């Protein structure tokens, strides 16, 4: 055998040995990769099952720590595949204030190929956490405070329901600054608060078309008119005729964009006559003695008003209501209470509701405002919705809301009512009560001035509400609606974000549960890590 043959034979053997030795780390690496893949699969299934279990805990009514542990453990046992050779234990489930729920899982997986390297098991550990949270939200509670809410303790139950919702939302956020709540009690108008009597967004000078129409085309400072009577403006406002379905910023140079201070004029007749049955016509709010109509016309002629000839052709009741001299000098007002809706007589008649609360980060402040609500007056749902929008808006009049579309923020309106849009049709010449949209003859209620059909008036205001809601939804605002026993289901369904966001409550006793359902819907869960 030549040296070359011996070398070749020996070389083959050496290569085989070297190759065999080289296979050991290679085999170990492949084994480690296989086992690592198995462990990753187990870990992924455990994490998914743990997450799902935590979500199940968070989506249920409050439960004990023991119940929470059992719920999560059941998810793990049911959803982790049994073919994996290993053991794992749910170590703990911790529920913290603020909606944070944390679970830890530990265990080990038996190796397969890696055992040849002396590695028998690979440990695993998982920490999963969810936060019961609706993210960051601004919520406007727009709540019916009309006279019908006084029956069967509806207003009391509404307070309980609204407070429960506030508590639910407050408990759901980790950071208190992530929740802002506003309140809009409404009846036939809303009360923004008398502290705004000098606000730039008020038509203090009476320059808008709707303000002038009440006083025979004259520009009247209504705040001063209250003072002339020795009274204080109660804080209520009228609707903006041309801007009711918008959150257009009120601008001083554009009077029709401003809000007109609510001023219920003295209606014809002597003090106290009217709806108490003493007068021939049921005027609801006669709180001053009127001059004879001839004297009123003479006073108006002496003023040299523009278009005086047209003014004098107006019906006598319009002249008696619109002439201003009777308000001057702090005359004695009749201070009784009108029978039909328990209105107080006077320029604030119909403005007996609690004031609006602007967005606040203090839940206790919201609950205090809710506690001040009282039931009184007719129903005009659109003005409530408009001011719910104003509370949420980033423009005027308050401008407290974040900009539309701000990341992580959601704007929500919860609208509740127990009845239809309604304005009394009386036998007097106004054919309506003075309300947020004025008298019917001012043609701001969606019907002609001569309309005396209650159903048609209701349909017109229903249509306006849906128009407002549609505009709000176009801005990304989520709307929940609640109907308590009566009112238009169709209108409220159309107002809501979807039919699922409409709650039809057939009993006062179920009102709290309806608001709790809304709270659960608002409260959304998101995985924190």
C-alpha positions as CSV (number, residue, x, y, z in Angstrom):
1,X,0.0,0.0,0.0
2,X,1.5,3.3,-1.0
3,X,1.8,6.1,1.3
4,X,-0.8,7.9,-0.7
5,X,-3.3,5.0,-0.1
6,X,-2.6,5.0,3.6
7,X,-3.1,8.7,3.8
8,X,-6.4,8.5,2.0
9,X,-7.7,5.7,4.3
10,X,-6.6,7.6,7.4
11,X,-8.0,10.8,6.1
12,X,-11.5,9.2,5.6
13,X,-11.5,8.1,9.2
14,X,-10.4,11.4,10.6
15,X,-13.0,13.3,8.6
16,X,-15.7,11.0,9.9
17,X,-14.7,11.6,13.5
18,X,-14.4,15.3,13.0
19,X,-17.8,15.4,11.3
20,X,-19.3,13.4,14.0
21,X,-17.9,15.7,16.6
22,X,-19.1,18.7,14.7
23,X,-22.6,17.3,14.6
24,X,-23.0,17.5,18.4
25,X,-23.3,21.3,18.6
26,X,-25.2,21.3,15.4
27,X,-27.6,18.7,16.7
28,X,-27.9,20.7,19.9
29,X,-28.6,23.9,18.0
30,X,-31.3,22.3,16.0
31,X,-32.8,20.7,19.1
32,X,-32.7,24.0,20.9
33,X,-34.5,25.6,18.0
34,X,-37.2,23.0,17.9
35,X,-37.8,23.2,21.7
36,X,-37.7,27.0,21.6
37,X,-40.4,26.9,18.9
38,X,-42.5,24.6,21.1
39,X,-42.0,26.9,24.2
40,X,-43.0,29.9,22.1
41,X,-46.1,28.2,21.0
42,X,-47.0,27.3,24.5
43,X,-46.3,30.8,25.7
44,X,-48.4,32.4,23.0
45,X,-51.4,30.1,23.8
46,X,-51.0,30.8,27.5
47,X,-50.8,34.6,26.9
48,X,-53.8,34.5,24.6
49,X,-55.9,32.5,27.1
50,X,-54.9,34.7,30.0
51,X,-55.7,37.9,28.1
52,X,-59.1,36.5,27.1
53,X,-59.8,35.5,30.7
54,X,-58.9,39.0,31.9
55,X,-61.2,40.5,29.3
56,X,-63.9,38.2,30.5
57,X,-63.4,39.4,34.1
58,X,-63.4,43.0,33.0
59,X,-66.5,42.8,30.9
60,X,-68.6,41.3,33.8
61,X,-70.2,43.0,36.7
62,X,-67.8,43.4,39.7
63,X,-66.6,40.1,41.0
64,X,-64.6,38.9,44.0
65,X,-60.9,38.1,43.6
66,X,-61.7,34.4,44.0
67,X,-64.3,34.6,41.1
68,X,-61.8,36.5,39.0
69,X,-59.1,33.9,39.5
70,X,-61.6,31.1,38.7
71,X,-62.7,32.8,35.5
72,X,-59.1,33.3,34.2
73,X,-58.0,29.8,35.2
74,X,-61.0,28.3,33.4
75,X,-60.0,30.1,30.2
76,X,-56.4,28.8,30.5
77,X,-57.5,25.2,31.1
78,X,-60.0,25.3,28.2
79,X,-57.9,27.0,25.6
80,X,-54.3,25.8,26.0
81,X,-53.7,22.7,23.9
82,X,-53.2,19.5,25.9
83,X,-50.5,18.0,23.7
84,X,-47.8,20.2,25.1
85,X,-45.7,18.3,27.6
86,X,-45.4,20.8,30.5
87,X,-47.0,22.2,33.6
88,X,-48.1,25.7,34.4
89,X,-49.9,27.5,37.2
90,X,-52.0,30.7,37.4
91,X,-50.1,32.3,40.2
92,X,-52.4,35.3,40.8
93,X,-55.1,37.6,39.5
94,X,-55.1,41.1,41.1
95,X,-57.9,43.6,40.6
96,X,-56.8,47.2,41.3
97,X,-58.8,50.4,41.7
98,X,-59.1,52.2,38.4
99,X,-60.0,49.0,36.4
100,X,-56.5,47.5,36.1
101,X,-56.5,43.7,36.3
102,X,-53.2,41.8,36.3
103,X,-52.5,38.0,36.0
104,X,-49.3,36.1,36.3
105,X,-48.6,32.6,35.1
106,X,-45.5,30.4,35.6
107,X,-44.5,26.9,34.6
108,X,-42.2,24.8,32.5
109,X,-42.2,22.9,29.3
110,X,-40.4,19.5,28.8
111,X,-37.8,19.5,26.1
112,X,-37.4,16.9,23.4
113,X,-34.2,17.0,21.4
114,X,-32.4,19.4,23.9
115,X,-32.5,16.6,26.5
116,X,-29.3,15.2,24.9
117,X,-27.6,18.3,26.1
118,X,-28.9,17.8,29.6
119,X,-31.6,20.4,29.3
120,X,-34.8,18.7,30.7
121,X,-37.2,21.7,31.0
122,X,-37.5,25.3,29.9
123,X,-39.2,27.7,32.3
124,X,-41.9,30.1,31.2
125,X,-43.6,33.1,32.8
126,X,-46.3,35.4,31.7
127,X,-47.7,38.7,33.0
128,X,-50.8,39.9,31.4
129,X,-52.7,43.1,32.1
130,X,-55.9,44.7,30.9
131,X,-57.2,48.1,31.9
132,X,-61.0,48.5,32.1
133,X,-61.1,51.8,30.2
134,X,-63.0,53.7,27.6
135,X,-59.9,55.6,26.8
136,X,-60.3,59.4,27.2
137,X,-63.8,60.6,27.1
138,X,-65.9,63.7,27.3
139,X,-69.5,63.0,28.2
140,X,-72.5,65.3,28.1
141,X,-75.5,64.2,30.1
142,X,-78.6,65.8,28.5
143,X,-81.5,65.1,30.8
144,X,-85.2,65.8,30.7
145,X,-86.2,68.0,33.6
146,X,-89.7,68.8,32.4
147,X,-92.9,68.8,34.6
148,X,-93.8,65.2,33.8
149,X,-90.6,64.1,35.5
150,X,-92.1,65.1,38.8
151,X,-94.6,62.1,38.7
152,X,-93.7,58.7,40.2
153,X,-90.4,60.1,41.5
154,X,-89.0,60.0,37.9
155,X,-86.7,62.9,38.7
156,X,-85.4,61.1,41.8
157,X,-84.7,57.9,39.8
158,X,-83.0,60.0,37.1
159,X,-80.7,61.4,39.6
160,X,-79.8,57.9,40.9
161,X,-79.3,56.7,37.4
162,X,-77.1,59.7,36.4
163,X,-75.0,59.4,39.6
164,X,-74.5,55.7,39.0
165,X,-73.3,56.4,35.4
166,X,-70.8,59.0,36.8
167,X,-69.5,56.5,39.3
168,X,-69.1,53.8,36.7
169,X,-67.1,56.1,34.4
170,X,-65.0,57.5,37.2
171,X,-64.1,54.0,38.3
172,X,-63.2,53.0,34.8
173,X,-60.4,55.5,34.2
174,X,-56.9,55.1,35.6
175,X,-56.1,58.8,35.2
176,X,-58.9,61.1,36.5
177,X,-57.9,63.7,33.8
178,X,-59.1,61.2,31.1
179,X,-62.7,61.8,32.0
180,X,-64.7,65.0,31.6
181,X,-68.4,65.2,32.4
182,X,-70.9,67.9,31.6
183,X,-74.6,68.2,32.4
184,X,-77.5,69.8,30.5
185,X,-80.8,69.8,32.3
186,X,-83.5,70.9,29.8
187,X,-87.2,71.6,29.6
188,X,-88.6,74.2,27.2
189,X,-85.2,75.9,27.4
190,X,-81.9,75.5,29.1
191,X,-80.2,77.5,31.9
192,X,-76.6,78.5,31.1
193,X,-76.2,80.4,34.3
194,X,-76.8,84.0,35.2
195,X,-73.1,84.5,35.7
196,X,-72.8,84.8,31.9
197,X,-74.9,87.9,31.6
198,X,-71.9,89.8,30.1
199,X,-70.6,87.0,27.9
200,X,-69.5,87.8,24.4
201,X,-71.7,85.1,23.0
202,X,-74.9,86.7,24.3
203,X,-77.0,89.1,22.2
204,X,-77.0,91.6,25.0
205,X,-77.9,94.5,22.7
206,X,-80.8,92.7,21.1
207,X,-79.5,93.0,17.6
208,X,-80.5,89.6,16.2
209,X,-83.6,89.1,14.2
210,X,-85.2,86.7,16.8
211,X,-84.5,89.2,19.6
212,X,-86.1,92.1,17.8
213,X,-89.2,90.2,16.7
214,X,-90.4,90.0,20.3
215,X,-90.3,93.7,20.8
216,X,-91.8,95.1,17.6
217,X,-88.5,95.3,15.8
218,X,-86.8,97.3,18.5
219,X,-83.3,96.5,19.7
220,X,-83.7,95.9,23.4
221,X,-81.0,95.1,26.0
222,X,-82.8,92.3,27.8
223,X,-80.4,92.2,30.7
224,X,-81.2,95.9,31.4
225,X,-84.9,95.2,31.0
226,X,-84.6,92.7,33.8
227,X,-82.9,95.4,35.9
228,X,-85.6,97.9,35.0
229,X,-88.1,95.5,36.5
230,X,-86.0,95.0,39.6
231,X,-85.4,91.4,38.6
232,X,-82.3,89.3,37.7
233,X,-81.9,87.4,34.5
234,X,-82.3,83.7,35.4
235,X,-79.7,82.5,33.0
236,X,-81.9,80.9,30.3
237,X,-81.5,81.4,26.6
238,X,-83.4,81.1,23.3
239,X,-82.4,78.9,20.4
240,X,-80.4,80.4,17.5
241,X,-83.0,80.3,14.6
242,X,-80.5,79.8,11.8
243,X,-77.8,77.9,13.7
244,X,-79.7,75.4,15.8
245,X,-78.1,72.4,14.2
246,X,-74.6,73.6,14.3
247,X,-71.9,74.5,16.9
248,X,-71.0,77.6,14.9
249,X,-68.9,80.0,17.0
250,X,-71.0,83.0,18.2
251,X,-69.4,86.2,16.8
252,X,-70.2,89.7,17.9
253,X,-70.3,91.1,14.4
254,X,-72.9,88.5,13.4
255,X,-75.9,89.0,15.7
256,X,-77.8,85.9,14.5
257,X,-75.0,83.7,15.7
258,X,-75.4,85.0,19.3
259,X,-77.6,83.5,21.9
260,X,-80.5,85.7,23.0
261,X,-81.2,86.0,26.8
262,X,-84.5,84.4,27.7
263,X,-87.1,87.0,28.6
264,X,-90.7,86.0,29.0
265,X,-92.8,89.1,28.1
266,X,-95.7,90.3,30.1
267,X,-98.7,88.9,28.2
268,X,-102.0,90.8,27.8
269,X,-104.3,91.3,30.7
270,X,-104.1,92.6,34.2
271,X,-101.7,91.1,36.8
272,X,-102.6,87.5,37.7
273,X,-105.1,87.1,34.9
274,X,-104.6,84.3,32.5
275,X,-104.1,80.6,33.1
276,X,-105.5,80.8,36.6
277,X,-108.9,81.2,35.0
278,X,-109.5,84.9,35.9
279,X,-109.2,86.1,32.3
280,X,-111.3,85.5,29.2
281,X,-108.3,84.2,27.4
282,X,-105.8,81.8,29.0
283,X,-102.7,83.9,28.8
284,X,-100.2,82.1,30.9
285,X,-97.9,84.9,32.1
286,X,-99.6,88.2,32.8
287,X,-97.5,89.8,35.5
288,X,-98.0,93.5,34.9
289,X,-101.0,95.7,34.3
290,X,-101.4,96.8,30.7
291,X,-102.3,100.3,29.5
292,X,-105.4,100.7,27.3
293,X,-104.5,99.7,23.7
294,X,-105.1,103.3,22.5
295,X,-102.4,104.6,24.9
296,X,-100.0,101.9,23.8
297,X,-100.4,102.9,20.2
298,X,-100.0,106.6,21.0
299,X,-96.7,105.8,22.9
300,X,-95.4,103.8,19.9
301,X,-96.2,106.6,17.5
302,X,-94.4,109.1,19.6
303,X,-91.2,107.0,19.3
304,X,-91.0,107.5,15.6
305,X,-90.0,103.8,15.1
306,X,-89.0,102.6,11.6
307,X,-92.0,101.1,9.8
308,X,-94.3,102.4,12.4
309,X,-97.3,102.0,10.1
310,X,-96.6,98.3,9.7
311,X,-96.1,98.0,13.5
312,X,-99.5,99.6,14.3
313,X,-101.2,97.0,12.0
314,X,-100.0,94.2,14.1
315,X,-102.5,92.4,16.4
316,X,-103.3,94.2,19.6
317,X,-101.8,91.4,21.7
318,X,-98.4,91.9,20.0
319,X,-98.5,95.6,20.7
320,X,-99.4,95.0,24.4
321,X,-96.6,92.4,24.8
322,X,-93.9,94.4,22.9
323,X,-94.3,97.9,24.2
324,X,-91.5,98.7,26.7
325,X,-92.7,101.5,29.0
326,X,-94.6,99.1,31.3
327,X,-91.3,97.5,32.3
328,X,-89.6,100.7,33.4
329,X,-89.4,101.9,37.0
330,X,-89.5,98.6,38.9
331,X,-93.2,98.1,38.7
332,X,-94.8,95.6,41.1
333,X,-95.0,92.2,39.5
334,X,-97.6,89.6,40.2
335,X,-95.6,86.8,41.9
336,X,-98.1,83.9,41.9
337,X,-97.7,80.5,40.1
338,X,-99.4,79.7,36.9
339,X,-101.5,76.6,37.2
340,X,-100.8,74.4,34.2
341,X,-97.1,73.7,34.5
342,X,-96.3,75.4,37.9
343,X,-94.4,78.2,36.2
344,X,-93.6,81.3,38.2
345,X,-95.1,84.5,36.8
346,X,-92.5,87.0,35.5
347,X,-89.8,87.5,33.0
348,X,-88.1,84.3,34.1
349,X,-91.2,82.2,33.7
350,X,-90.2,78.8,32.2
351,X,-86.6,79.2,33.5
352,X,-86.9,77.3,36.7
353,X,-84.5,74.5,35.9
354,X,-81.0,73.8,37.2
355,X,-78.1,75.3,35.3
356,X,-75.8,73.6,32.8
357,X,-72.5,72.3,34.1
358,X,-69.6,72.7,31.8
359,X,-67.1,69.9,31.3
360,X,-65.5,69.0,34.6
361,X,-62.8,66.5,35.6
362,X,-64.4,66.3,39.1
363,X,-67.0,63.6,39.3
364,X,-68.2,64.9,42.6
365,X,-68.9,68.3,41.0
366,X,-71.0,66.5,38.4
367,X,-73.0,64.6,41.0
368,X,-73.6,67.8,43.0
369,X,-75.0,69.4,39.8
370,X,-77.2,66.4,39.2
371,X,-78.6,66.7,42.7
372,X,-79.9,70.2,42.0
373,X,-82.1,69.1,39.1
374,X,-85.9,69.9,39.5
375,X,-88.9,69.0,37.3
376,X,-90.7,71.8,35.7
377,X,-92.0,73.0,32.3
378,X,-92.8,71.9,28.7
379,X,-90.5,69.8,26.5
380,X,-88.1,71.0,23.8
381,X,-85.6,68.3,23.3
382,X,-83.7,70.0,20.5
383,X,-82.5,72.8,22.7
384,X,-81.1,70.2,25.1
385,X,-79.3,68.4,22.4
386,X,-77.9,71.7,21.0
387,X,-76.4,72.6,24.4
388,X,-75.1,69.0,24.8
389,X,-73.2,69.7,21.7
390,X,-72.1,73.1,22.9
391,X,-70.7,71.5,26.1
392,X,-68.7,69.0,24.0
393,X,-67.6,71.5,21.3
394,X,-64.1,72.9,21.0
395,X,-65.5,76.2,19.8
396,X,-68.1,78.5,21.4
397,X,-69.7,79.3,23.5
398,X,-67.6,77.5,26.1
399,X,-64.9,75.9,24.0
400,X,-64.1,73.3,26.7
401,X,-63.9,70.2,24.5
402,X,-60.8,68.9,22.9
403,X,-60.6,69.4,19.1
404,X,-62.7,67.0,17.0
405,X,-60.6,63.9,16.0
406,X,-58.1,64.3,18.8
407,X,-56.3,61.0,19.2
408,X,-57.5,58.8,22.1
409,X,-60.4,61.1,22.9
410,X,-64.1,60.2,22.4
411,X,-67.0,62.6,22.6
412,X,-70.3,61.2,23.9
413,X,-73.8,62.5,24.5
414,X,-76.3,60.6,26.6
415,X,-79.8,62.0,25.9
416,X,-82.8,61.0,28.1
417,X,-86.4,62.1,27.9
418,X,-89.8,60.9,29.1
419,X,-92.0,62.5,26.5
420,X,-92.6,64.2,23.2
421,X,-91.5,67.6,22.0
422,X,-94.4,69.7,23.2
423,X,-95.5,73.3,23.4
424,X,-98.9,74.1,24.8
425,X,-101.6,75.1,22.3
426,X,-103.8,77.5,24.3
427,X,-106.9,79.5,23.4
428,X,-105.0,82.8,23.7
429,X,-103.6,84.7,20.8
430,X,-100.0,83.6,21.2
431,X,-101.2,80.1,20.6
432,X,-98.2,78.8,22.5
433,X,-96.1,79.3,25.6
434,X,-92.9,81.4,25.3
435,X,-90.0,78.9,25.1
436,X,-86.5,78.4,23.8
437,X,-87.7,78.7,20.2
438,X,-89.9,81.6,21.1
439,X,-93.6,81.8,20.4
440,X,-95.1,79.9,17.4
441,X,-95.9,83.1,15.6
442,X,-92.1,83.9,15.5
443,X,-91.9,80.9,13.1
444,X,-88.9,79.3,14.7
445,X,-90.6,76.0,15.7
446,X,-90.7,74.7,12.2
447,X,-94.4,75.4,11.5
448,X,-96.3,78.4,10.1
449,X,-97.3,81.2,12.5
450,X,-100.9,80.3,12.3
451,X,-100.4,76.6,13.2
452,X,-102.5,75.3,16.0
453,X,-101.9,71.6,15.4
454,X,-100.1,70.1,18.3
455,X,-99.1,67.0,16.4
456,X,-97.6,69.0,13.6
457,X,-95.6,71.1,16.0
458,X,-94.2,67.9,17.6
459,X,-93.2,66.4,14.3
460,X,-91.4,69.6,13.3
461,X,-89.3,69.6,16.5
462,X,-88.7,65.9,16.2
463,X,-87.3,66.5,12.8
464,X,-85.1,69.3,14.1
465,X,-83.7,67.0,16.8
466,X,-82.8,64.4,14.3
467,X,-81.1,67.1,12.2
468,X,-79.1,68.2,15.2
469,X,-78.1,64.6,16.1
470,X,-77.1,63.8,12.5
471,X,-74.8,66.9,12.4
472,X,-73.3,65.8,15.8
473,X,-72.7,62.3,14.5
474,X,-71.0,63.7,11.4
475,X,-68.5,65.3,13.8
476,X,-67.7,61.9,15.4
477,X,-69.9,62.3,18.5
478,X,-71.3,59.1,19.8
479,X,-75.0,59.4,20.9
480,X,-76.9,57.2,23.4
481,X,-80.6,57.9,23.8
482,X,-83.1,56.8,26.5
483,X,-86.8,56.8,26.2
484,X,-88.7,56.6,29.6
485,X,-92.2,55.2,29.1
486,X,-93.4,57.7,26.6
487,X,-92.2,59.8,23.6
488,X,-91.2,58.9,20.0
489,X,-89.1,55.8,19.8
490,X,-88.4,56.4,16.1
491,X,-87.1,59.9,16.7
492,X,-84.7,58.7,19.5
493,X,-83.6,55.7,17.5
494,X,-82.7,58.0,14.6
495,X,-80.9,60.3,16.9
496,X,-78.8,57.6,18.4
497,X,-75.5,56.4,16.8
498,X,-77.3,53.1,16.0
499,X,-80.4,51.3,17.2
500,X,-78.2,49.5,19.7
501,X,-77.5,52.8,21.3
502,X,-81.2,53.4,22.0
503,X,-82.6,52.3,25.3
504,X,-86.4,51.9,25.6
505,X,-87.3,51.9,29.3
506,X,-90.8,50.9,30.2
507,X,-90.6,51.4,33.9
508,X,-89.1,54.0,36.2
509,X,-87.6,51.2,38.3
510,X,-85.5,50.1,35.2
511,X,-84.0,53.6,34.6
512,X,-80.9,53.0,36.7
513,X,-80.2,49.6,34.9
514,X,-80.5,51.4,31.6
515,X,-77.8,53.9,32.6
516,X,-75.7,51.1,33.9
517,X,-75.9,49.4,30.5
518,X,-74.8,52.6,28.9
519,X,-71.9,52.8,31.3
520,X,-70.8,49.3,30.4
521,X,-71.0,50.1,26.7
522,X,-68.9,53.2,27.1
523,X,-66.4,51.4,29.2
524,X,-64.1,49.6,26.7
525,X,-61.2,47.3,27.5
526,X,-57.8,47.6,26.0
527,X,-54.7,45.5,26.6
528,X,-52.1,47.4,28.4
529,X,-49.2,45.0,27.8
